[in-house]
């Protein structure tokens, strides 16, 4: 087993939040961004995941003002000893993206989405990260006949090409999800986005960010999805969390629902030296709505602790024994061995 890489962790500021949801008001006090940054190192995290308007107050302002605010954010990061992992254009909350950004039927709305994506690249350059993450939240349909699906795929490719050509240094990471907020998303899985990336102007700069819950919502196993992307040299980041069935995207703490499934993800990452090229182990987890103000970062520290505990289990596995089980096709014994290790036996 490999496992030479040293893992480093990231999360997004939206993971420290007020607890509001679509069915009710916030249940915790809003935390200032600067106060969120002060929590990172305390919790054992080195990287910050950004949406464009996490780094600046708005992208719909004069460019000089936007860049000045990005520079101030860079100073804040430096002051806390943190680095930006990526910047993601937030294309699902603006009125011009109601019908999608890149795949909207309105050409002016498509133009807005591409221009906003370029602004995210400008912000990323100031924050000194080359990674741009695309979560295509509204690139899909509610009514099947509402869009031309072939043309929509071509429009998606065009948008990615516009970004690749705008800055020859960036990489684009697709974070795929099969549904929510749309009924059906274009590129619902990592494999779809990898195929789309192969059709772009520079496939070498198009890769994947896999989120555990998104794979589960698609009826897929996160570890197998990660392994497939690794086999193609395309797994450039992960968002670890857990999911209680095929519901909405819950962002439960890593390993909370299925500990063996979590172990399998750690095993794949460890045995393939994930992180050796600077990749982060990202967490995308939300505090329970019932959590009190003073304890509203425990979901982050607990997720990291669970990862590290599972890493110890992975390192303790007897790979010769596992290979013997595989060779003998003794999969019942193999599964019992893995579960026994999880039980500390």
Buried (B, 14 or more C-beta within 10 A) or exposed (E): EEBEBEBBBBBBBBBBBBBEEEEEEEBBEEBEEEEBBBBBEEBEBBBBBBBBBBBBEEBEEEEEEBBBBBBEBBEBBEEBEBBBBBBBBBBBEBEBBEBBBBBBBEEEBBEBBBEBBBBBBBBBBBBEBBBBBBBBBBBBBEEEEEBEBEEBBEBBBBBBBBBBEBBEEBBBBBBBBBBBEBEEBBBBBBBBBBEBBEBBBBBEBBBBBBBBBBBBBBEBBBBEBBBBBBEBEBBBBBBBBBBEEEEBBBBBBBBBBBBEBBBBBBBBBBBBBBBEEEBBBBBBBBBBBEBEEEEBBBBBBBBBBBBEBBBEBBEEBEEEEBEEBEEEEEEEEBEEBBEEBBEEE
